[in-house]
């Protein structure tokens, strides 16, 4: 597990693009993401059109870039889950911000 916060944009994007356990159906038409570290939002992200699904492992690699403006950066999200890649609908996100 990563225990340090990446400090530069390139490392943040690399971490966000990752290799997430998620199906294309679960990702759906999601086009926004937040990158979290211990509940703190490190970056607001836009998910680009290129998503790679690795069928053998049922994992997805994303194509992200930093959103402008950074609406949620620095805020805390009270959303406990063991899954590092979870989906919350936009209209419910405000309910989890603290």
MARBA-3410 file (N, C-alpha, C, O; in Angstrom, 1 decimal):
98
0.8,-1.2,0.0,0.0,0.0,0.0,0.9,1.2,0.0,2.0,1.3,0.6 ~ 0.4,2.3,-0.7,1.1,3.5,-0.7,0.8,4.3,0.6,-0.4,4.5,0.9 ~ 1.8,4.8,1.3,1.6,5.5,2.5,2.0,6.9,2.4,1.9,7.7,3.4 ~ 2.5,7.3,1.3,3.0,8.7,1.1,2.1,9.4,0.1,1.7,8.8,-0.9 ~ 1.9,10.7,0.3,1.1,11.5,-0.7,2.1,11.9,-1.8,3.1,12.6,-1.5
1.7,11.7,-3.1,2.5,12.2,-4.1,2.4,13.7,-4.2,1.3,14.2,-4.0 ~ 3.5,14.4,-4.4,3.4,15.9,-4.4,3.4,16.5,-5.8,3.2,17.7,-5.8 ~ 3.6,15.8,-6.8,3.6,16.5,-8.1,2.5,16.0,-9.0,2.0,14.8,-8.8 ~ 2.1,16.8,-9.9,1.0,16.4,-10.8,1.1,15.1,-11.5,0.2,14.3,-11.6 ~ 2.3,14.9,-12.1,2.5,13.7,-12.8,2.3,12.4,-12.0,1.7,11.5,-12.5
2.8,12.4,-10.7,2.6,11.3,-9.9,1.1,11.1,-9.5,0.6,10.0,-9.3 ~ 0.4,12.2,-9.3,-1.0,12.2,-9.0,-1.8,11.5,-10.1,-2.6,10.6,-9.9 ~ -1.5,12.0,-11.3,-2.2,11.4,-12.5,-1.8,9.9,-12.7,-2.7,9.1,-13.0 ~ -0.6,9.6,-12.5,-0.2,8.2,-12.6,-1.0,7.3,-11.6,-1.4,6.2,-12.0 ~ -1.1,7.8,-10.4,-1.8,7.0,-9.4,-3.3,6.9,-9.7,-3.9,5.9,-9.6
-3.9,8.0,-10.2,-5.3,8.0,-10.6,-5.6,7.1,-11.8,-6.6,6.5,-11.8 ~ -4.7,7.1,-12.8,-4.9,6.3,-13.9,-4.9,4.8,-13.5,-5.7,4.0,-14.1 ~ -4.0,4.4,-12.6,-4.0,3.2,-12.0,-4.4,1.9,-12.7,-4.3,1.9,-14.0 ~ -4.9,1.0,-12.0,-5.3,-0.3,-12.5,-6.4,-0.7,-11.5,-6.2,-1.5,-10.5 ~ -7.6,-0.2,-11.7,-8.7,-0.3,-10.7,-9.6,-1.6,-11.0,-9.9,-1.9,-12.1
-10.0,-2.2,-9.9,-10.9,-3.4,-10.0,-12.3,-2.8,-10.2,-13.0,-2.5,-9.3 ~ -12.7,-2.8,-11.5,-14.0,-2.2,-11.8,-14.3,-2.7,-13.2,-13.4,-2.8,-14.1 ~ -15.6,-2.9,-13.5,-16.0,-3.3,-14.8,-16.4,-2.1,-15.6,-16.7,-1.0,-15.0 ~ -16.4,-2.2,-17.0,-16.9,-1.0,-17.8,-18.3,-0.7,-17.4,-18.7,0.5,-17.4 ~ -19.2,-1.7,-17.1,-20.6,-1.4,-16.8,-20.6,-0.6,-15.5,-21.5,0.3,-15.4
-19.8,-0.9,-14.5,-19.8,-0.1,-13.2,-19.3,1.3,-13.5,-19.9,2.3,-12.9 ~ -18.3,1.5,-14.3,-17.8,2.8,-14.6,-18.8,3.6,-15.4,-19.0,4.8,-15.1 ~ -19.5,3.0,-16.3,-20.6,3.6,-17.0,-20.2,4.9,-17.7,-19.2,4.9,-18.3 ~ -21.0,5.9,-17.5,-20.7,7.2,-18.2,-20.0,8.2,-17.2,-20.0,9.4,-17.4 ~ -19.4,7.6,-16.2,-18.7,8.5,-15.2,-17.6,9.3,-15.9,-16.8,8.7,-16.6
-17.6,10.6,-15.7,-16.6,11.4,-16.4,-15.8,12.3,-15.4,-15.0,13.1,-15.8 ~ -16.1,12.1,-14.1,-15.4,12.9,-13.1,-14.9,11.9,-12.0,-15.5,10.9,-11.8 ~ -13.8,12.3,-11.3,-13.2,11.5,-10.2,-12.6,12.4,-9.2,-12.2,13.5,-9.6 ~ -12.4,11.9,-8.0,-11.6,12.6,-7.0,-10.5,11.6,-6.6,-10.9,10.4,-6.4 ~ -9.3,12.0,-6.4,-8.3,11.2,-5.9,-8.1,11.4,-4.4,-7.9,12.5,-4.0
-8.2,10.4,-3.6,-8.2,10.5,-2.2,-7.0,9.9,-1.6,-6.4,8.9,-2.1 ~ -6.6,10.4,-0.4,-5.6,9.8,0.4,-6.0,10.0,1.8,-6.1,11.1,2.4 ~ -6.3,8.9,2.5,-6.9,8.9,3.9,-8.0,9.9,4.0,-8.1,10.6,5.0 ~ -8.9,9.9,3.1,-10.1,10.7,3.1,-10.0,12.1,2.6,-11.0,12.8,2.4 ~ -8.8,12.6,2.4,-8.6,13.9,1.9,-8.5,13.9,0.4,-7.8,13.0,-0.2
-9.2,14.8,-0.3,-9.2,14.9,-1.7,-7.9,15.6,-2.1,-7.6,16.8,-1.8 ~ -7.1,14.9,-2.9,-5.8,15.4,-3.4,-6.0,16.1,-4.7,-5.3,17.1,-5.0 ~ -7.0,15.7,-5.5,-7.2,16.3,-6.8,-8.6,15.9,-7.4,-9.1,14.9,-7.1 ~ -9.2,16.9,-8.1,-10.4,16.7,-8.9,-9.9,16.3,-10.3,-9.0,16.9,-10.8 ~ -10.5,15.3,-10.9,-10.0,14.8,-12.1,-11.2,14.6,-13.1,-12.3,14.4,-12.8
-10.8,14.8,-14.4,-11.7,14.5,-15.5,-11.3,13.2,-16.1,-10.1,13.0,-16.3 ~ -12.2,12.3,-16.3,-11.9,11.0,-16.9,-12.0,11.1,-18.4,-13.1,11.5,-18.9 ~ -11.0,10.9,-19.2,-11.0,11.1,-20.6,-11.7,9.9,-21.3,-12.2,9.0,-20.7 ~ -11.7,10.0,-22.6,-12.5,9.0,-23.4,-11.8,7.7,-23.5,-12.4,6.7,-23.9 ~ -10.5,7.6,-23.2,-9.7,6.3,-23.4,-9.6,5.6,-22.1,-8.9,6.0,-21.2
-10.4,4.5,-22.0,-10.4,3.7,-20.8,-10.1,2.3,-21.3,-10.6,1.8,-22.2 ~ -9.1,1.6,-20.6,-8.7,0.3,-21.0,-9.2,-0.7,-20.0,-8.9,-0.6,-18.8 ~ -9.9,-1.7,-20.5,-10.4,-2.8,-19.7,-9.5,-4.0,-19.9,-9.4,-4.5,-21.0 ~ -8.9,-4.5,-18.8,-8.1,-5.7,-18.8,-9.0,-6.9,-18.5,-9.3,-7.1,-17.3 ~ -9.5,-7.6,-19.5,-10.5,-8.6,-19.3,-10.0,-9.7,-18.3,-10.8,-10.2,-17.5
-8.8,-10.2,-18.4,-8.3,-11.3,-17.6,-8.4,-11.0,-16.1,-8.7,-11.8,-15.3 ~ -8.0,-9.7,-15.8,-8.0,-9.4,-14.4,-9.3,-8.6,-13.9,-9.4,-8.2,-12.8 ~ -10.1,-8.2,-14.9,-11.3,-7.4,-14.7,-11.0,-6.1,-14.0,-11.6,-5.7,-13.0 ~ -10.0,-5.4,-14.6,-9.5,-4.2,-14.1,-9.5,-3.1,-15.2,-9.5,-3.4,-16.4 ~ -9.6,-1.9,-14.8,-9.7,-0.7,-15.7,-8.5,0.2,-15.5,-8.2,0.5,-14.3
-7.9,0.7,-16.5,-6.9,1.8,-16.5,-7.6,3.0,-17.1,-8.2,2.9,-18.1 ~ -7.5,4.1,-16.4,-8.2,5.4,-16.8,-7.3,6.3,-17.5,-6.0,6.1,-17.5 ~ -7.8,7.3,-18.2,-7.1,8.4,-18.9,-7.6,9.7,-18.2,-8.6,10.2,-18.6 ~ -6.9,10.1,-17.2,-7.4,11.3,-16.4,-6.5,12.5,-16.6,-5.3,12.4,-17.0 ~ -7.1,13.7,-16.3,-6.4,14.9,-16.3,-7.0,15.8,-15.2,-8.1,15.5,-14.8
-6.2,16.7,-14.7,-6.8,17.6,-13.6,-7.9,18.4,-14.1,-7.9,19.0,-15.2 ~ -9.0,18.5,-13.3,-10.1,19.3,-13.6,-9.8,20.8,-13.3,-9.0,21.1,-12.4 ~ -10.5,21.6,-14.0,-10.4,23.1,-13.7,-11.8,23.6,-13.6,-12.6,23.4,-14.5 ~ -12.2,24.1,-12.5,-11.4,24.4,-11.2,-11.4,23.2,-10.3,-12.1,22.2,-10.6 ~ -10.6,23.2,-9.3,-10.4,22.1,-8.3,-11.4,22.4,-7.2,-11.1,23.0,-6.2
-12.6,21.9,-7.4,-13.7,22.2,-6.5,-13.6,21.5,-5.1,-13.8,22.1,-4.1 ~ -13.1,20.2,-5.2,-13.1,19.4,-3.9,-11.7,19.3,-3.3,-11.6,18.8,-2.2 ~ -10.7,19.7,-4.0,-9.3,19.6,-3.5,-9.2,20.1,-2.1,-9.6,21.3,-1.8 ~ -8.6,19.4,-1.2,-8.3,19.8,0.2,-9.5,19.5,1.1,-9.3,19.6,2.3 ~ -10.6,19.1,0.6,-11.8,18.7,1.5,-11.6,17.3,1.9,-10.8,16.5,1.3
-12.4,16.9,2.9,-12.4,15.5,3.4,-13.7,14.9,3.0,-14.8,15.5,3.0 ~ -13.6,13.6,2.6,-14.7,12.8,2.2,-14.9,11.7,3.3,-14.1,10.9,3.5 ~ -16.1,11.7,3.9,-16.4,10.7,4.9,-17.2,9.6,4.2,-18.4,9.5,4.4 ~ -16.4,8.8,3.5,-17.0,7.7,2.8,-16.1,6.5,3.0,-15.1,6.3,2.2 ~ -16.4,5.7,4.0,-15.6,4.5,4.3,-15.9,3.4,3.4,-17.0,3.0,3.2
-14.8,2.9,2.8,-15.0,1.7,1.9,-13.6,1.0,1.8,-12.6,1.6,1.9 ~ -13.7,-0.3,1.7,-12.4,-1.1,1.5,-12.0,-1.0,0.1,-10.8,-1.4,-0.2 ~ -12.8,-0.6,-0.8,-12.5,-0.6,-2.2,-12.0,0.8,-2.6,-12.6,1.8,-2.4 ~ -10.7,0.9,-3.1,-10.1,2.1,-3.4,-10.7,2.8,-4.6,-10.5,4.0,-4.8 ~ -11.5,2.1,-5.4,-12.1,2.7,-6.6,-13.6,2.5,-6.4,-14.2,1.4,-6.7
-14.3,3.5,-5.9,-15.7,3.5,-5.6,-16.4,4.6,-6.4,-15.8,5.6,-6.8 ~ -17.7,4.4,-6.7,-18.4,5.4,-7.5,-19.5,6.0,-6.6,-20.3,5.3,-6.0 ~ -19.6,7.3,-6.5,-20.6,8.0,-5.8,-21.2,9.0,-6.9,-20.5,9.7,-7.6 ~ -22.5,9.0,-6.9,-23.2,9.9,-7.9,-23.0,11.3,-7.5,-22.9,11.7,-6.3 ~ -22.8,12.2,-8.5,-22.6,13.7,-8.2,-23.6,14.2,-7.2,-23.2,15.0,-6.3
-24.8,13.9,-7.3,-25.8,14.5,-6.5,-25.7,14.0,-5.0,-26.3,14.6,-4.1 ~ -25.0,12.9,-4.8,-24.8,12.4,-3.4,-23.4,12.8,-2.8,-23.2,12.6,-1.6 ~ -22.5,13.3,-3.7,-21.2,13.6,-3.2,-21.2,14.6,-2.1,-20.4,14.5,-1.1 ~ -22.0,15.6,-2.2,-22.0,16.7,-1.1,-22.4,16.1,0.2,-22.0,16.7,1.3 ~ -23.1,15.0,0.3,-23.5,14.4,1.5,-22.3,13.8,2.3,-22.4,13.5,3.5
-21.2,13.5,1.6,-20.1,12.9,2.2,-19.0,13.8,2.5,-18.0,13.5,3.2 ~ -19.0,15.1,2.1,-18.0,16.0,2.3,-18.1,16.6,3.8,-19.2,16.9,4.3 ~ -16.9,16.7,4.4,-16.9,17.2,5.8,-15.9,18.3,5.9,-15.7,18.9,6.9
END
